[in-house]
Amino acid sequence: MVKKFEDMHLDLGAMPEQEDSGPLLLGAALPTLSMDEMKEIELQARAEVEAELKEKLRADYLAKTKSDLKKKSLFVEGSDAQGASLERIQIDLPKFSDRIVIDGTIYFHNGTYSFAPQKAAVIKEIMNRQWMHHAEINGLDINEYNGRKKQDRVLTARDA
């Protein structure tokens, strides 16, 4: 049989007694904050949050600036900061490619650019790998493509 809520009675005498923790003064004042104190705390919290955000922004900007300076020191165009000679390279790419993109900078096919030695090596490597890929995909002889001629001779002891 299910009892309905209306049928249930609360027996206050059956409730366990709580320990007496001392006299409870009904008129005692509990500690509170005045409006001026709350405004002061709010201003302090706002200042601390703004300082934390500003420090985070400062750290992020410092990291970005350091990264940009490192990139520029490795790849300088126009003139090298250390006085190293620049190398002029004409970008020559196979027909499936029209550009090389390094660090967000685009170098177009048939364009001539001046590069610092480190970047020149990277550009040459990219161009060479694209031409090797082109030769392999189109079934060309890679050795002939690189200027090496096939040798039909067999070397003997007399040739040494």
Backbone as a chain_set.jsonl record, in Angstrom:
{"seq": "MVKKFEDMHLDLGAMPEQEDSGPLLLGAALPTLSMDEMKEIELQARAEVEAELKEKLRADYLAKTKSDLKKKSLFVEGSDAQGASLERIQIDLPKFSDRIVIDGTIYFHNGTYSFAPQKAAVIKEIMNRQWMHHAEINGLDINEYNGRKKQDRVLTARDA", "coords": {"N": [[0.825, -1.169, 0.0], [0.626, 2.172, -0.872], [1.556, 5.164, 0.585], [0.079, 8.348, 0.636], [1.178, 11.73, 0.263], [-0.311, 13.517, 1.753], [-1.239, 11.914, 3.775], [0.887, 11.434, 5.423], [2.429, 12.126, 8.528], [4.261, 14.415, 10.442], [6.271, 13.864, 13.091], [7.32, 15.782, 15.492], [8.445, 15.295, 17.961], [9.874, 12.984, 17.665], [12.215, 13.583, 16.442], [15.789, 13.639, 16.397], [17.751, 15.1, 18.97], [19.766, 18.004, 18.686], [23.187, 18.747, 19.344], [24.066, 21.093, 21.78], [25.591, 23.95, 20.887], [26.234, 26.16, 22.203], [24.941, 29.278, 23.341], [22.542, 30.733, 21.196], [22.309, 33.788, 19.963], [19.735, 35.75, 19.102], [19.69, 38.371, 18.305], [22.301, 38.924, 17.582], [24.889, 40.417, 15.699], [25.96, 39.425, 12.541], [29.093, 39.149, 10.752], [29.437, 41.437, 8.104], [29.864, 42.948, 4.847], [30.36, 46.268, 3.956], [28.926, 48.481, 1.486], [30.894, 50.149, 0.432], [33.202, 48.702, 1.046], [32.783, 46.397, -0.512], [32.862, 47.534, -3.087], [35.508, 48.397, -3.124], [36.873, 45.937, -2.973], [35.993, 44.82, -5.356], [37.174, 46.597, -7.207], [39.869, 46.049, -6.657], [40.012, 43.348, -7.429], [39.424, 43.611, -10.149], [41.671, 45.109, -10.983], [43.732, 43.257, -10.477], [43.046, 41.153, -12.234], [43.248, 42.491, -14.709], [45.991, 43.068, -14.656], [47.064, 40.463, -14.735], [46.115, 39.622, -17.264], [47.401, 41.509, -18.899], [50.081, 40.829, -18.455], [50.11, 38.269, -19.569], [49.546, 38.902, -22.26], [51.83, 40.426, -22.805], [53.845, 38.463, -22.525], [53.126, 36.703, -24.618], [53.455, 38.399, -26.854], [56.188, 38.93, -26.677], [57.245, 36.352, -27.138], [56.369, 35.95, -29.788], [57.722, 38.025, -31.127], [60.403, 37.291, -30.68], [60.439, 34.886, -32.106], [59.978, 35.834, -34.73], [62.298, 37.383, -35.107], [64.267, 35.394, -34.999], [63.633, 33.93, -37.307], [64.148, 35.882, -39.259], [66.883, 36.24, -38.931], [67.864, 33.868, -39.868], [66.988, 33.745, -42.525], [67.614, 36.081, -44.603], [66.761, 38.499, -46.919], [67.905, 40.372, -49.706], [70.082, 41.802, -48.319], [72.636, 40.415, -46.376], [72.779, 40.19, -42.873], [75.168, 39.534, -41.639], [76.985, 40.173, -43.526], [77.45, 38.309, -45.5], [77.728, 36.936, -48.804], [75.133, 37.295, -51.221], [72.97, 35.102, -53.036], [71.774, 34.899, -56.273], [68.911, 33.466, -57.578], [67.071, 31.89, -60.088], [63.819, 30.855, -60.092], [62.954, 27.768, -61.124], [60.637, 25.588, -62.067], [58.832, 22.446, -62.408], [55.999, 21.716, -64.625], [53.762, 21.141, -63.024], [53.85, 22.724, -60.834], [53.732, 26.068, -59.624], [54.853, 27.771, -57.833], [56.862, 28.392, -54.893], [56.487, 28.229, -51.459], [57.681, 29.61, -48.572], [57.76, 30.052, -45.19], [55.454, 31.62, -45.391], [56.061, 33.352, -47.451], [55.873, 33.88, -50.896], [57.392, 32.524, -53.751], [57.56, 32.845, -57.096], [57.381, 30.83, -60.11], [59.861, 31.19, -62.584], [60.64, 33.612, -61.55], [63.247, 35.782, -60.38], [65.299, 35.841, -57.61], [67.073, 37.157, -54.765], [68.941, 35.467, -52.362], [69.888, 34.666, -49.004], [72.646, 32.595, -47.988], [71.727, 30.307, -46.488], [68.971, 30.14, -47.048], [69.064, 29.944, -49.792], [70.101, 27.381, -50.162], [67.941, 25.85, -49.257], [65.941, 26.55, -51.115], [67.085, 25.57, -53.505], [67.129, 22.829, -52.906], [64.377, 22.273, -52.732], [63.549, 22.866, -55.366], [65.045, 20.923, -56.767], [64.01, 18.524, -55.727], [61.384, 18.702, -56.653], [61.756, 18.54, -59.441], [62.886, 15.962, -59.585], [60.727, 14.449, -58.683], [58.934, 15.0, -60.76], [60.293, 13.761, -62.904], [60.27, 11.088, -62.065], [57.502, 10.489, -61.893], [56.714, 10.801, -64.546], [58.079, 8.803, -65.807], [60.689, 9.177, -66.707], [64.234, 8.832, -67.308], [66.064, 9.217, -64.522], [68.797, 9.618, -64.096], [69.71, 10.484, -66.613], [68.189, 12.744, -66.778], [69.391, 14.345, -64.91], [71.702, 15.044, -66.18], [73.559, 13.065, -66.42], [75.117, 10.672, -68.441], [74.257, 7.575, -69.964], [76.329, 4.768, -69.675], [77.531, 2.58, -71.988], [79.611, 0.932, -71.95], [81.708, -1.668, -70.731], [83.854, -1.837, -68.119], [87.166, -2.976, -68.14], [90.147, -4.726, -67.098], [92.167, -3.715, -68.678], [91.378, -1.099, -69.092], [91.98, 0.204, -66.795]], "CA": [[0.0, 0.0, 0.0], [1.411, 3.382, -1.024], [1.024, 6.294, 1.357], [0.068, 9.637, -0.035], [1.86, 12.787, 1.013], [-1.256, 14.107, 2.703], [-1.438, 10.984, 4.88], [2.076, 11.369, 6.252], [2.464, 13.089, 9.62], [5.595, 14.679, 10.945], [6.282, 13.815, 14.543], [8.439, 16.604, 15.927], [9.034, 14.722, 19.159], [10.727, 11.859, 17.305], [13.445, 14.08, 15.808], [16.919, 13.592, 17.321], [18.161, 16.411, 19.481], [21.08, 18.454, 18.248], [24.047, 19.16, 20.446], [24.021, 22.524, 22.06], [26.902, 24.531, 20.611], [26.325, 27.437, 22.889], [23.709, 30.054, 23.202], [22.333, 31.428, 19.933], [21.725, 35.094, 20.23], [18.952, 36.132, 17.936], [19.97, 39.745, 17.927], [23.739, 39.112, 17.37], [25.211, 40.885, 14.351], [26.923, 38.622, 11.8], [29.975, 40.044, 10.0], [29.008, 41.763, 6.739], [30.685, 43.931, 4.144], [29.619, 47.459, 3.551], [28.959, 48.745, 0.044], [32.213, 50.716, 0.118], [34.175, 47.609, 1.081], [32.549, 45.551, -1.685], [33.362, 48.267, -4.255], [36.96, 48.382, -3.022], [37.302, 44.578, -3.328], [35.737, 44.669, -6.797], [38.225, 47.34, -7.911], [41.11, 45.312, -6.49], [39.92, 42.158, -8.278], [39.525, 44.07, -11.54], [43.065, 45.498, -11.227], [44.541, 42.044, -10.517], [42.733, 40.444, -13.48], [43.842, 43.263, -15.804], [47.439, 42.883, -14.589], [47.343, 39.112, -15.222], [45.911, 39.607, -18.717], [48.452, 42.298, -19.53], [51.309, 40.037, -18.387], [49.967, 37.201, -20.565], [49.717, 39.528, -23.58], [53.234, 40.805, -22.919], [54.621, 37.241, -22.75], [52.814, 36.223, -25.972], [54.074, 39.293, -27.834], [57.632, 38.7, -26.593], [57.531, 35.086, -27.82], [56.175, 36.158, -31.232], [58.811, 38.879, -31.609], [61.619, 36.482, -30.692], [60.322, 33.947, -33.214], [60.173, 36.584, -35.969], [63.715, 37.753, -35.205], [65.033, 34.187, -35.324], [63.395, 33.631, -38.72], [64.837, 36.876, -40.073], [68.329, 36.043, -38.858], [68.208, 32.717, -40.692], [66.667, 33.978, -43.926], [67.614, 37.506, -44.882], [66.742, 38.771, -48.346], [68.395, 41.695, -50.066], [71.443, 41.887, -47.808], [72.824, 39.57, -45.207], [73.166, 40.964, -41.697], [76.563, 39.24, -41.323], [77.823, 40.571, -44.657], [77.675, 37.186, -46.406], [77.289, 37.228, -50.165], [73.808, 36.804, -51.567], [72.948, 34.298, -54.244], [70.582, 35.127, -57.081], [68.401, 32.206, -58.109], [65.831, 31.947, -60.855], [62.983, 29.726, -59.702], [62.617, 26.952, -62.286], [59.834, 24.495, -61.53], [58.095, 21.672, -63.413], [54.705, 22.295, -64.995], [52.714, 20.927, -62.02], [54.019, 23.654, -59.726], [53.973, 27.423, -60.098], [55.415, 28.604, -56.766], [57.408, 27.814, -53.669], [56.085, 29.054, -50.318], [58.498, 29.372, -47.379], [57.409, 30.987, -44.108], [54.405, 32.53, -45.837], [56.532, 34.163, -48.578], [55.676, 33.153, -52.149], [58.39, 32.722, -54.808], [56.907, 32.331, -58.292], [58.145, 30.222, -61.201], [60.563, 32.117, -63.486], [61.071, 34.813, -60.846], [64.639, 35.763, -59.927], [65.343, 36.384, -56.254], [68.352, 37.096, -54.051], [68.767, 34.728, -51.119], [71.005, 34.4, -48.116], [73.124, 31.228, -48.266], [70.901, 29.257, -45.89], [67.709, 30.034, -47.774], [69.386, 29.497, -51.146], [70.212, 25.923, -50.107], [66.589, 25.309, -49.117], [65.253, 26.751, -52.407], [67.662, 24.616, -54.469], [66.669, 21.491, -52.532], [62.957, 22.159, -53.101], [63.46, 22.786, -56.83], [65.586, 19.636, -57.196], [63.059, 17.462, -55.374], [60.226, 18.788, -57.544], [62.149, 18.006, -60.742], [63.041, 14.513, -59.437], [59.362, 13.928, -58.625], [58.411, 15.11, -62.126], [60.935, 12.728, -63.72], [59.813, 9.767, -61.618], [56.09, 10.317, -62.241], [56.569, 10.725, -66.003], [58.826, 7.66, -66.32], [61.941, 9.592, -67.335], [65.445, 8.318, -66.675], [66.497, 10.262, -63.598], [70.217, 9.901, -64.315], [69.813, 11.308, -67.817], [67.548, 14.008, -66.459], [70.359, 15.126, -64.147], [72.877, 15.329, -66.991], [74.463, 11.915, -66.476], [74.863, 9.867, -69.63], [74.384, 6.135, -69.779], [77.576, 4.19, -70.156], [77.298, 1.268, -72.582], [80.869, 0.201, -71.894], [82.035, -2.458, -69.553], [85.253, -1.583, -67.795], [87.998, -4.179, -67.981], [91.452, -4.468, -66.467], [92.957, -2.881, -69.604], [90.964, 0.292, -68.991], [92.418, 0.787, -65.534]], "C": [[0.875, 1.239, 0.0], [0.758, 4.499, -0.244], [1.082, 7.558, 0.517], [0.73, 10.668, 0.856], [0.948, 13.379, 2.088], [-1.429, 13.223, 3.94], [-0.25, 10.928, 5.832], [2.037, 12.47, 7.3], [3.892, 13.223, 10.101], [5.523, 14.738, 12.456], [7.517, 14.568, 15.017], [9.12, 16.043, 17.157], [9.992, 13.6, 18.833], [12.046, 12.305, 16.676], [14.579, 14.036, 16.819], [17.311, 15.002, 17.743], [19.554, 16.746, 18.977], [21.873, 18.9, 19.455], [23.984, 20.666, 20.583], [25.414, 23.091, 21.871], [27.058, 25.879, 21.284], [25.063, 28.222, 22.655], [23.663, 30.768, 21.863], [21.613, 32.728, 20.243], [20.994, 35.549, 18.976], [19.301, 37.529, 17.459], [21.441, 39.988, 17.611], [23.991, 39.499, 15.913], [26.265, 39.976, 13.728], [27.816, 39.561, 11.008], [29.482, 40.228, 8.564], [29.974, 42.772, 6.144], [29.811, 45.115, 3.774], [29.737, 47.628, 2.041], [30.31, 49.305, -0.372], [33.274, 49.626, 0.094], [34.018, 46.696, -0.129], [33.054, 46.235, -2.948], [34.886, 48.248, -4.277], [37.519, 47.011, -3.429], [37.116, 44.335, -4.827], [36.8, 45.388, -7.621], [39.562, 46.62, -7.818], [41.128, 44.075, -7.384], [40.073, 42.531, -9.746], [40.972, 44.416, -11.893], [43.965, 44.262, -11.33], [44.308, 41.263, -11.808], [43.354, 41.166, -14.669], [45.356, 43.092, -15.826], [47.835, 41.497, -15.104], [47.197, 39.032, -16.734], [47.009, 40.369, -19.441], [49.773, 41.528, -19.535], [51.274, 38.901, -19.404], [50.154, 37.754, -21.973], [51.174, 39.899, -23.82], [54.101, 39.578, -23.213], [54.383, 36.688, -24.152], [53.493, 37.079, -27.033], [55.598, 39.121, -27.845], [58.017, 37.425, -27.329], [57.401, 35.239, -29.334], [57.32, 36.981, -31.817], [60.12, 38.101, -31.677], [61.601, 35.509, -31.865], [60.561, 34.647, -34.556], [61.636, 36.961, -36.162], [64.586, 36.551, -35.551], [64.868, 33.829, -36.794], [64.167, 34.592, -39.611], [66.342, 36.676, -40.043], [68.76, 34.841, -39.689], [68.022, 33.002, -42.178], [66.539, 35.474, -44.191], [67.651, 37.687, -46.401], [67.25, 40.186, -48.592], [69.823, 41.903, -49.603], [71.518, 41.07, -46.532], [73.326, 40.409, -44.049], [74.629, 40.73, -41.325], [77.509, 39.607, -42.466], [78.127, 39.43, -45.616], [77.121, 37.528, -47.787], [75.92, 36.602, -50.422], [73.871, 36.052, -52.882], [71.645, 34.562, -54.986], [70.193, 33.809, -57.73], [67.133, 32.486, -58.895], [65.05, 30.681, -60.516], [62.519, 29.014, -60.972], [61.923, 25.696, -61.778], [59.168, 23.715, -62.653], [56.682, 22.22, -63.607], [53.625, 22.108, -63.939], [52.8, 21.92, -60.86], [54.297, 25.047, -60.267], [54.607, 28.313, -59.041], [56.038, 27.744, -55.684], [57.007, 28.773, -52.551], [56.939, 28.652, -49.119], [58.166, 30.461, -46.371], [56.392, 32.03, -44.561], [54.812, 33.44, -46.99], [56.459, 33.325, -49.849], [56.767, 33.544, -53.143], [57.843, 32.036, -56.05], [57.894, 31.764, -59.295], [58.655, 31.319, -62.156], [60.934, 33.437, -62.825], [62.519, 34.665, -60.417], [64.707, 36.503, -58.602], [66.757, 36.274, -55.704], [68.109, 36.446, -52.693], [70.057, 34.69, -50.321], [71.421, 32.942, -48.327], [72.236, 30.125, -47.69], [69.606, 29.051, -46.673], [67.942, 29.561, -49.204], [69.488, 27.968, -51.182], [68.838, 25.271, -50.018], [65.842, 25.409, -50.445], [65.77, 25.75, -53.438], [67.178, 23.198, -54.179], [65.214, 21.289, -52.949], [62.816, 22.027, -54.616], [63.938, 21.418, -57.317], [64.598, 18.508, -56.895], [61.806, 17.514, -56.265], [60.566, 18.227, -58.926], [62.341, 16.491, -60.682], [61.664, 13.838, -59.38], [58.743, 13.918, -60.02], [58.982, 13.994, -63.007], [60.412, 11.338, -63.34], [58.373, 9.498, -62.035], [55.913, 10.118, -63.742], [57.411, 9.62, -66.627], [60.116, 8.039, -67.021], [63.124, 8.964, -66.596], [66.036, 9.435, -65.809], [67.961, 10.613, -63.81], [70.415, 10.793, -65.537], [69.24, 12.7, -67.557], [68.492, 14.928, -65.684], [71.661, 15.376, -64.909], [73.893, 14.196, -67.025], [74.1, 11.075, -67.689], [75.033, 8.394, -69.293], [75.708, 5.677, -70.358], [77.272, 2.791, -70.682], [78.549, 0.395, -72.507], [80.96, -0.614, -70.625], [83.517, -2.25, -69.319], [85.988, -2.914, -67.579], [89.3, -3.773, -67.32], [92.327, -3.609, -67.368], [92.623, -1.409, -69.465], [91.503, 0.982, -67.739], [93.721, 1.512, -65.639]], "O": [[1.792, 1.336, 0.816], [-0.438, 4.757, -0.385], [2.04, 7.787, -0.222], [0.825, 10.484, 2.069], [1.392, 13.699, 3.19], [-1.73, 13.722, 5.024], [-0.38, 10.419, 6.945], [1.661, 13.605, 7.008], [4.637, 12.245, 10.155], [4.805, 15.559, 13.027], [8.631, 14.05, 14.949], [10.303, 16.311, 17.364], [10.855, 13.284, 19.652], [12.909, 11.469, 16.406], [14.368, 14.361, 17.987], [17.213, 15.956, 16.972], [20.413, 15.872, 18.858], [21.321, 19.364, 20.452], [23.864, 21.398, 19.601], [26.328, 22.746, 22.621], [27.953, 26.649, 20.935], [24.218, 27.84, 21.845], [24.662, 31.352, 21.443], [20.477, 32.75, 20.716], [21.599, 35.708, 17.916], [19.195, 37.806, 16.265], [21.825, 41.136, 17.387], [23.364, 38.955, 15.005], [27.335, 39.774, 14.303], [27.383, 40.647, 10.623], [29.146, 39.251, 7.895], [30.791, 43.368, 6.846], [28.67, 44.962, 3.336], [30.565, 46.98, 1.401], [30.815, 48.957, -1.439], [34.146, 49.623, -0.775], [35.013, 46.265, -0.711], [33.628, 45.567, -3.808], [35.489, 48.099, -5.34], [38.518, 46.933, -4.144], [37.964, 43.727, -5.481], [37.277, 44.852, -8.622], [40.312, 46.581, -8.793], [42.139, 43.784, -8.024], [40.77, 41.849, -10.497], [41.45, 44.063, -12.971], [44.861, 44.22, -12.173], [45.258, 40.765, -12.412], [43.927, 40.523, -15.549], [45.948, 42.982, -16.9], [48.824, 41.363, -15.824], [48.041, 38.449, -17.415], [47.494, 39.924, -20.481], [50.507, 41.574, -20.522], [52.289, 38.599, -20.033], [50.842, 37.146, -22.792], [51.692, 39.706, -24.92], [54.994, 39.643, -24.058], [55.327, 36.251, -24.811], [54.043, 36.553, -28.0], [56.221, 39.163, -28.906], [59.004, 37.408, -28.064], [58.227, 34.717, -30.083], [57.828, 36.661, -32.891], [60.871, 38.245, -32.642], [62.614, 35.322, -32.54], [61.262, 34.117, -35.417], [62.155, 36.867, -37.274], [65.543, 36.678, -36.315], [65.839, 33.467, -37.459], [64.771, 34.178, -40.6], [67.012, 36.924, -41.045], [69.895, 34.792, -40.164], [68.817, 32.547, -43.001], [65.467, 36.053, -44.018], [68.485, 37.089, -47.081], [67.042, 41.082, -47.774], [70.699, 42.158, -50.428], [70.587, 41.042, -45.727], [74.207, 41.25, -44.227], [75.27, 41.616, -40.76], [78.713, 39.369, -42.371], [78.995, 39.578, -46.475], [76.174, 38.304, -47.92], [75.599, 35.531, -49.909], [74.717, 36.328, -53.732], [70.558, 34.465, -54.417], [71.015, 33.128, -58.344], [66.245, 33.211, -58.446], [65.567, 29.57, -60.641], [61.788, 29.58, -61.785], [62.544, 24.846, -61.139], [58.958, 24.256, -63.739], [56.227, 23.077, -62.849], [52.645, 22.853, -63.948], [51.918, 21.95, -60.002], [55.015, 25.198, -61.255], [54.878, 29.484, -59.305], [55.778, 26.545, -55.576], [57.168, 29.987, -52.682], [56.925, 27.494, -48.7], [58.278, 31.65, -46.669], [56.466, 33.191, -44.157], [53.992, 34.225, -47.465], [56.929, 32.187, -49.874], [57.037, 34.726, -53.357], [57.677, 30.817, -56.077], [59.064, 32.146, -59.338], [57.927, 32.258, -62.477], [61.498, 34.308, -63.488], [62.975, 33.559, -60.125], [64.241, 37.635, -58.48], [67.537, 35.417, -56.119], [67.191, 36.825, -51.966], [71.158, 34.684, -50.872], [70.618, 32.138, -48.8], [72.017, 29.108, -48.348], [69.199, 27.917, -46.926], [67.106, 28.854, -49.766], [69.014, 27.336, -52.127], [68.603, 24.24, -50.648], [65.181, 24.455, -50.856], [64.981, 25.148, -54.165], [66.854, 22.45, -55.101], [64.864, 20.23, -53.469], [62.062, 21.184, -55.101], [63.306, 20.816, -58.185], [64.383, 17.633, -57.733], [61.237, 16.472, -56.59], [59.755, 17.516, -59.519], [61.991, 15.796, -61.637], [61.468, 12.774, -59.968], [58.104, 12.943, -60.415], [58.249, 13.359, -63.764], [60.144, 10.513, -64.214], [58.055, 8.397, -62.482], [55.053, 9.346, -64.165], [57.459, 9.503, -67.852], [60.596, 7.278, -67.862], [63.026, 8.613, -65.421], [66.454, 10.473, -66.322], [68.335, 11.782, -63.714], [71.195, 11.745, -65.498], [69.751, 13.701, -68.06], [68.4, 16.151, -65.793], [72.625, 15.875, -64.328], [74.973, 14.348, -67.595], [72.927, 10.799, -67.937], [75.846, 8.022, -68.447], [76.142, 6.152, -71.407], [76.817, 1.923, -69.938], [78.538, -0.752, -72.955], [80.369, -0.286, -69.596], [84.335, -2.461, -70.214], [85.487, -3.831, -66.928], [89.516, -2.599, -67.021], [93.153, -2.844, -66.869], [93.48, -0.555, -69.692], [91.479, 2.209, -67.643], [94.208, 2.053, -64.646]]}, "num_chains": 1, "name": "protein.A"}
